[in-house]
Amino acid sequence: MQPYPHHYDVAAAGLPDGDVTLRSTRLNVLATAPPVEFGGPGDRWSPETLLVGAVADCFVLTFRAVARASSLEWDALDCEVRGTLDRVDRIPQFSAFRIRAHLVVPDGVSAEAAQRALEKAEGACLISNSLKAGVQLDATVDSIAASAARSR
C-alpha cells in the first residue's frame, strides 16, 4: 500500500439533457443518469446506485483483506446493500445503509471467527466510515456442506 494521503480524480461532463460521463485515468468511461425516482430512465448507474455500490464493493474488498490478514479460509461472499434516501431536516440524504452479507466457508472453519471477520470488515470499510449515515450489518456464515444442502 502507498502512504497516505491518496488522491482519486474523476471528471464528469454533461449537456442539458442526456447522460453524464465519468472519466478517470486508466478506467473505462462510465455513463450515468438520474434514477427513475428523479425522472431518469432507470437503466443506467446513477449517483445514488454508485454510492450504494461503493459501500458493497468496499465491504467485499475490506473483508478480503481482513480474511487474508486473519488467515481465514473462505469460498464465497455475497453482499447486498440497501441504501435509504430520505429527507433529514428537509434535506435529501442517505439516512441508512443495510449490508446483507452471506459468507460460505470450507467445512471445519469456525463460524465465530468468520463472523468476527465480517464484523471487522464492516467497521474498517473506508467508504462506509466516510459517510454520515448509519451502517447495519446482517451477516450469515455457512459451511460448504450447509450451503449445498440449502440450495437443494
C-alpha positions in Angstrom: 0.0 0.0 0.0 1.2 3.5 -0.7 1.5 6.1 2.1 -1.4 8.4 2.8 -2.9 10.7 1.6 -4.3 9.0 -1.5 -6.0 11.1 -4.2 -8.6 9.9 -6.7 -9.6 12.2 -9.6 -12.8 11.8 -11.6 -14.1 14.2 -14.2 -17.8 14.5 -15.0 -19.2 16.1 -18.2 -22.8 16.6 -19.3 -25.1 18.6 -21.5 -28.6 20.0 -20.7 -30.1 16.6 -21.5 -28.8 13.0 -21.7 -26.1 11.0 -19.9 -23.3 12.4 -17.7 -20.0 10.8 -18.5 -17.5 10.0 -15.8 -13.8 9.7 -16.6 -10.8 8.7 -14.7 -7.3 7.8 -15.8 -6.9 4.2 -16.9 -10.6 3.4 -16.4 -13.5 2.9 -18.8 -15.8 5.8 -19.3 -19.0 5.4 -17.4 -22.3 6.8 -18.5 -24.7 7.8 -15.7 -28.2 9.2 -15.5 -30.7 10.1 -12.8 -32.6 7.2 -11.2 -36.2 6.7 -12.1 -37.2 8.2 -8.8 -35.8 11.5 -10.0 -37.2 11.3 -13.5 -34.3 9.4 -15.1 -34.5 6.4 -17.4 -33.7 3.9 -14.6 -31.4 1.8 -16.9 -28.0 3.4 -16.0 -25.9 3.8 -13.0 -26.8 6.9 -11.0 -25.0 8.8 -8.3 -27.3 7.0 -5.8 -26.6 3.5 -7.2 -22.9 4.3 -7.5 -22.8 5.3 -3.8 -24.6 2.2 -2.6 -22.4 0.1 -5.0 -19.3 1.7 -3.4 -20.4 0.5 0.0 -21.0 -3.0 -1.2 -17.7 -3.1 -3.2 -15.7 -1.7 -0.3 -17.2 -4.2 2.2 -16.2 -7.2 0.0 -12.7 -5.8 -0.7 -12.2 -5.0 3.0 -13.4 -8.5 4.0 -11.0 -10.0 1.6 -8.1 -8.0 3.3 -9.3 -8.9 6.8 -9.7 -12.6 5.9 -6.2 -12.6 4.3 -4.7 -10.9 7.4 -6.5 -13.4 9.7 -5.6 -16.5 7.6 -9.4 -17.1 7.4 -10.3 -19.5 4.6 -13.5 -18.8 2.7 -15.1 -19.7 -0.5 -17.7 -17.1 -1.4 -19.2 -13.8 -0.1 -22.4 -12.4 -1.5 -23.2 -8.9 -0.4 -26.4 -6.9 -0.9 -26.6 -3.3 0.3 -29.8 -1.2 0.6 -29.3 2.5 0.9 -32.2 4.5 2.2 -32.5 8.0 0.8 -34.8 10.2 2.8 -35.3 13.8 3.9 -33.4 14.7 7.1 -34.2 18.1 8.3 -35.8 18.8 4.9 -32.5 17.9 3.1 -32.4 14.8 1.0 -29.6 12.5 2.1 -28.9 8.8 2.7 -30.1 8.1 6.2 -29.0 4.4 6.4 -27.2 1.6 4.7 -28.0 -2.1 5.4 -25.5 -4.7 4.4 -26.7 -8.2 4.0 -23.7 -10.5 3.7 -23.7 -14.3 3.2 -20.3 -15.9 3.6 -19.6 -19.5 2.7 -16.6 -21.1 4.4 -15.0 -24.5 4.0 -16.1 -27.2 6.4 -14.2 -27.0 9.6 -13.7 -23.2 9.6 -15.0 -21.6 12.8 -18.3 -19.8 12.1 -17.5 -17.5 15.1 -14.1 -16.5 13.5 -15.8 -15.9 10.2 -18.5 -13.7 11.9 -15.8 -11.7 13.7 -14.0 -11.1 10.3 -17.3 -9.9 8.7 -17.9 -7.5 11.6 -14.3 -6.3 11.4 -14.7 -5.6 7.7 -17.9 -3.6 8.3 -16.0 -1.5 10.9 -13.0 -1.0 8.7 -14.7 -0.2 5.4 -13.3 3.2 4.4 -16.4 4.1 2.3 -19.0 3.5 5.0 -16.7 5.1 7.5 -16.7 8.2 5.3 -20.5 8.5 5.3 -22.6 10.1 8.0 -25.5 7.6 7.6 -25.5 4.6 9.8 -24.5 1.2 8.6 -26.1 -2.0 9.8 -24.6 -5.5 9.1 -26.8 -8.6 8.9 -24.4 -11.5 8.2 -24.7 -15.2 7.9 -22.0 -17.8 7.7 -22.4 -21.3 6.2 -20.1 -24.1 5.6 -19.9 -25.5 2.1 -21.9 -28.6 3.2 -24.6 -26.4 4.7 -24.7 -24.1 1.7 -25.1 -27.1 -0.7 -27.9 -28.5 1.4 -29.7 -25.2 1.4 -29.5 -24.9 -2.4 -31.2 -28.3 -2.9 
